[in-house]
Amino acid sequence: MTERHIKTTVNAQGLKCPMPVIKLQQAMRQAQAGDFIAIETTDKGAPQDIEKWAKVNKHKIFSIEITDFGHLISVQHSGLMHP
């Protein structure tokens, strides 16, 4: 991943849908506009789930990387949050 100032890295390894998205949402609620949050996940469906969640909540997917454990996904907080 291009080096970004990652504010928080969420470890969602071993968690199944919908938990990776829920863990990411919890981290985003603590973040501010422009912050980058990374999430480590082993759930094969998580990249698609997180992309859909980010689109609905107006956040930007910065990168999705395949790793030895699954995926490392970096999301930038838009400053907007749905309750």
PLY file of the C-alpha trace (Angstrom):
ply
format ascii 1.0
element vertex 83
property float x
property float y
property float z
element edge 82
property int vertex1
property int vertex2
end_header
0.00 0.00 0.00
1.20 3.51 -0.68
2.14 4.88 2.72
-0.71 6.91 4.18
-1.24 8.17 7.66
-3.33 5.28 8.93
-5.10 6.45 12.08
-6.34 3.01 13.10
-5.91 -0.55 11.90
-8.88 -2.79 12.67
-8.11 -6.49 13.13
-11.13 -8.35 11.77
-9.23 -11.55 11.03
-11.34 -14.63 11.69
-14.60 -12.64 11.72
-17.39 -13.44 9.28
-19.99 -11.18 7.69
-21.27 -8.78 8.93
-18.64 -8.30 11.66
-15.82 -6.80 9.52
-18.19 -4.05 8.35
-19.47 -3.48 11.90
-15.91 -3.23 13.26
-14.99 -0.78 10.47
-18.08 1.31 11.14
-17.20 1.50 14.85
-13.69 2.72 13.98
-15.08 5.27 11.52
-17.30 6.74 14.22
-14.14 7.58 16.19
-12.37 9.04 13.13
-12.48 12.47 11.54
-12.81 13.65 7.95
-9.78 12.67 5.90
-8.56 9.97 8.31
-7.49 6.65 6.85
-8.66 3.45 8.54
-7.19 0.10 7.54
-8.95 -3.20 8.15
-7.36 -6.66 8.08
-9.85 -9.35 7.16
-9.90 -13.04 6.31
-13.55 -13.09 5.17
-13.52 -13.59 1.37
-16.67 -11.49 0.96
-15.41 -8.55 3.04
-13.93 -6.52 0.17
-17.27 -6.43 -1.65
-19.21 -5.81 1.57
-16.90 -2.97 2.60
-17.02 -1.41 -0.88
-20.84 -1.37 -0.74
-20.83 0.03 2.82
-18.31 2.73 1.86
-20.38 3.77 -1.15
-23.57 4.11 0.92
-21.71 6.12 3.59
-19.77 8.25 1.05
-16.33 7.04 2.19
-13.52 6.36 -0.28
-11.86 2.98 -0.72
-8.19 3.85 -1.07
-6.83 0.35 -1.59
-7.66 -3.34 -1.37
-4.62 -5.58 -1.11
-4.42 -9.34 -1.10
-2.22 -10.49 1.79
-1.01 -13.77 3.26
-3.95 -13.72 5.70
-6.67 -12.38 3.35
-7.15 -8.68 2.60
-5.91 -5.33 3.85
-8.41 -2.62 2.97
-7.76 1.09 3.43
-10.73 3.47 3.63
-10.71 7.25 3.85
-13.33 8.92 6.06
-15.47 11.35 4.07
-16.60 13.44 7.01
-20.15 12.21 6.55
-21.65 9.47 8.68
-25.07 7.90 8.61
-26.32 6.93 12.07
0 1
1 2
2 3
3 4
4 5
5 6
6 7
7 8
8 9
9 10
10 11
11 12
12 13
13 14
14 15
15 16
16 17
17 18
18 19
19 20
20 21
21 22
22 23
23 24
24 25
25 26
26 27
27 28
28 29
29 30
30 31
31 32
32 33
33 34
34 35
35 36
36 37
37 38
38 39
39 40
40 41
41 42
42 43
43 44
44 45
45 46
46 47
47 48
48 49
49 50
50 51
51 52
52 53
53 54
54 55
55 56
56 57
57 58
58 59
59 60
60 61
61 62
62 63
63 64
64 65
65 66
66 67
67 68
68 69
69 70
70 71
71 72
72 73
73 74
74 75
75 76
76 77
77 78
78 79
79 80
80 81
81 82
